[in-house]
């Protein structure tokens, strides 16, 4: 079976010929990157031949002038040891907002103090979401205070209203 591809004469010669051997005269001088690069001389205003990167000094030598930098194809790798890291994780629970108590007080007992309790209960949630834990705890205490004050005030008014109603009924029954 024929693939239709025929090798050319230069391909056959390349397959059998050994790779060229380099002599000392052919090795490039790595101290000056301009050496061995035909057609590429130093840029205008650049230092002349012999000035440049000195690998033995590890940087540009003041005696050698500005230079061209490290030779092409060389890389510098710096290994840095990993630094220890401390990860602290704290879990903070949202303080109780007493929203249910404030809603009950608003509907059943004392409307003004219940509304203040609802506002403070909402403030607990908002401050906690922002990350103000101390402010959320303070708003929680205030919501609890206003809700219990409203509850006590409402229960007190209901008890007084029941007593007044009983007295009125008793007085009305005695006068009949």
Secondary structure, DSSP 8 states (H G I E B T S, - for coil): ---S----HHHHHHHHS------GGGS--TT-TTTT-TT----TT---TT-SEETTTTEE-GGG-S---S-TT-------------------------HHHHHHIIIII-HHHHHHHHHHHHHHHHHHHHT-HHHHHHHHHHHHHHHHHHHHHHHHHHHHHHHHHHHHHHHHHHH-
